[in-house]
């Protein structure tokens, strides 16, 4: 008799391209919206990956040796956030990478500061960078690492507009938590590279970093989408 459990067991997903989302330019450095860049920088430091601007890929690109004779590829698009997909697609087309091999790291207002979430697939959730990635990759069947940046309407941030929130810097108390989050997120990516995304999900999705405040109430249905109407390409 055939082993049914073996037949239905999903194939582990191992990323081949790690993408951090953000905006180019010194004025956006260390902002909430650029946390994806910071985590890719941490991974590059750990793996000794020296990257550079790549016109063909429309972004900063690096490669590093990876166990098994493969290469770890890192990307920070130099397009603005809502055109990130152009850069991602340029790399996947050049290396003929499947959609499922792309792991995208980005900020998420629906998660409090101090939480990270790995997922195998999913919608953009109102994030313009992810909308662009999904559009250019032709679907949403690729893993992603969501990094909590907190709501724009919370005791820590006050009642900010979405754009000023995501393009602003972390409050001092939050910045202290982010010093734990950046290496933890890099650990989660490394775990997905070594053991598969699903295993890394089990290891990291339940972890809490720093003193987490109670999450604020979600926006009312009548409120506008948090990033659908951006006045500039930087969000």
C-alpha positions in Angstrom: 0.0 0.0 0.0 1.1 3.5 -0.7 1.8 5.9 2.1 -0.9 8.5 1.8 0.8 10.9 4.3 3.9 10.9 2.2 1.8 11.7 -0.9 0.1 14.7 0.7 3.1 16.1 2.5 3.8 19.6 1.0 7.2 20.2 -0.5 9.3 22.6 1.6 9.7 26.1 0.1 13.3 27.3 0.1 13.8 30.9 -1.0 16.5 31.8 -3.6 16.0 35.5 -3.7 15.5 37.7 -0.6 14.0 41.1 -1.3 13.7 44.0 1.2 11.2 46.7 0.3 11.9 50.4 0.9 12.5 53.7 -0.7 15.8 55.0 -2.1 17.4 58.1 -0.7 19.0 59.2 2.6 15.8 61.0 3.6 14.0 57.6 4.0 16.8 55.9 5.8 15.7 54.3 9.1 12.0 55.1 8.5 9.3 52.5 9.2 8.7 51.9 5.5 12.4 51.0 5.0 12.6 48.2 7.6 12.9 45.7 4.7 16.2 47.4 3.6 17.6 47.2 7.1 17.0 43.5 7.4 18.5 42.7 4.0 21.6 44.8 5.1 21.8 42.6 8.2 21.6 39.4 6.2 24.3 40.7 3.7 26.6 41.6 6.7 26.2 38.1 8.1 26.8 36.3 4.8 29.6 38.6 3.7 27.7 39.7 0.6 29.1 42.8 -0.9 26.5 44.2 -3.2 26.3 47.2 -5.6 23.8 49.2 -7.6 22.7 47.2 -10.6 21.0 49.1 -13.5 19.7 46.0 -15.1 18.0 44.9 -11.9 17.0 48.5 -10.9 18.3 48.1 -7.4 21.1 47.1 -5.1 22.0 43.5 -5.7 24.3 41.0 -4.0 25.2 37.3 -4.2 26.8 35.1 -1.5 27.7 31.4 -1.5 25.1 29.2 0.1 25.5 25.6 1.3 24.8 23.0 -1.4 26.6 24.9 -4.1 23.8 27.4 -4.5 23.9 31.2 -4.2 22.0 33.5 -1.9 20.7 36.5 -3.8 19.7 39.7 -2.1 17.8 42.7 -3.6 16.8 46.2 -2.5 14.9 47.8 -5.3 15.9 51.4 -6.1 12.6 52.1 -7.7 10.1 53.8 -5.3 8.0 51.6 -3.2 5.0 51.3 -5.5 7.2 50.2 -8.4 9.2 47.5 -6.5 7.8 44.8 -8.7 9.7 46.0 -11.7 13.0 45.3 -9.9 11.9 42.0 -8.6 10.7 40.8 -12.0 14.0 41.8 -13.6 15.9 39.5 -11.3 13.5 36.6 -11.5 13.5 36.8 -15.3 17.3 36.9 -15.6 17.8 33.9 -13.3 14.6 32.1 -14.3 13.5 31.9 -10.7 10.0 30.6 -9.9 7.6 32.8 -8.1 7.7 30.7 -5.0 11.4 31.2 -4.6 11.1 34.9 -3.8 10.9 36.0 -0.2 9.8 39.6 0.3 10.4 41.5 3.6 8.2 44.5 4.3 6.6 46.7 6.9 3.1 46.0 8.1 0.9 48.5 10.0 -1.5 45.7 11.0 1.2 44.1 13.3 2.4 45.9 16.4 6.1 46.8 16.8 7.7 43.6 18.2 6.1 41.0 16.0 7.1 39.4 12.7 5.0 37.0 10.6 6.2 34.6 7.9 3.6 33.5 5.3 3.8 31.3 2.3 1.4 33.4 0.3 -1.2 36.1 0.7 -2.7 39.4 -0.5 -1.0 42.8 -0.5 -3.0 43.9 2.5 -3.0 47.5 1.2 0.8 47.7 0.9 1.8 49.4 -2.4 5.1 47.6 -2.6 3.4 44.2 -2.3 0.7 45.3 -4.8 3.5 45.9 -7.3 5.3 42.7 -6.5 2.1 40.6 -6.9 1.3 42.4 -10.2 4.8 41.9 -11.7 5.2 38.3 -10.5 1.8 37.4 -11.8 0.3 36.1 -8.6 0.6 36.1 -4.8 2.0 32.6 -4.4 5.4 33.6 -2.9 6.6 33.8 0.7 6.8 37.0 2.6 8.0 38.3 6.0 5.8 41.0 7.5 7.5 43.2 10.1 5.2 45.1 12.5 5.6 48.9 12.5 2.4 49.6 14.5 -0.8 51.4 13.6 -0.8 55.1 12.8 -3.5 55.4 15.4 -2.1 54.2 18.7 -1.0 55.5 22.1 2.7 55.3 21.0 2.3 57.3 17.7 -0.7 59.4 18.3 -3.3 59.9 15.6 -1.1 60.3 12.6 -1.9 60.2 8.9 -0.8 56.9 7.3 1.9 58.5 5.0 3.5 60.5 7.8 3.5 57.4 10.0 5.2 55.0 7.5 7.7 57.6 6.3 8.5 58.6 9.9 11.1 57.2 12.2 10.4 54.9 15.1 9.8 56.4 18.5 12.7 55.9 21.0 10.9 53.1 22.8 10.1 51.4 19.5 13.6 51.8 18.2 14.9 49.9 21.2 12.5 47.0 20.2 13.6 47.2 16.6 17.2 46.5 17.7 15.9 43.0 18.6 13.6 42.7 15.6 16.2 43.2 12.9 18.5 40.3 13.9 15.4 38.2 14.8 14.0 38.7 11.3 17.4 37.9 9.8 17.4 34.7 11.9 13.9 33.8 10.5 15.1 34.3 7.0 18.2 32.1 7.6 15.9 29.4 9.1 13.8 29.5 6.0 16.9 29.1 3.8 18.1 26.1 5.8 14.9 24.4 6.9 12.2 25.8 4.6 9.7 28.6 5.1 7.1 26.5 6.9 9.5 25.3 9.5 10.7 28.9 10.1 7.0 30.0 10.5 6.6 27.5 13.3 9.8 28.8 15.0 9.2 32.6 14.7 5.6 33.5 14.2 4.6 33.2 17.8 7.6 35.1 19.2 7.1 38.5 20.9 9.9 41.0 21.2 10.0 43.9 23.6 7.1 45.1 25.8 4.2 44.8 23.5 1.3 47.2 24.0 -2.2 46.1 23.4 -3.0 46.5 19.7 -5.2 49.4 18.8 -8.6 48.9 17.3 -8.7 48.3 13.6 -9.8 51.1 11.3 -13.5 51.5 10.7 -14.8 50.1 7.4 -15.6 53.6 6.2 -12.0 54.8 6.6 -9.9 54.9 3.4 -7.5 52.1 2.4 -4.2 52.8 4.3 -2.1 53.1 1.1 -4.3 52.9 -1.9 -4.2 56.7 -2.5 -0.6 57.7 -2.2 0.2 61.3 -3.2 3.7 60.3 -4.3 5.5 57.2 -5.5 7.5 57.0 -2.2 4.8 55.1 -0.3 
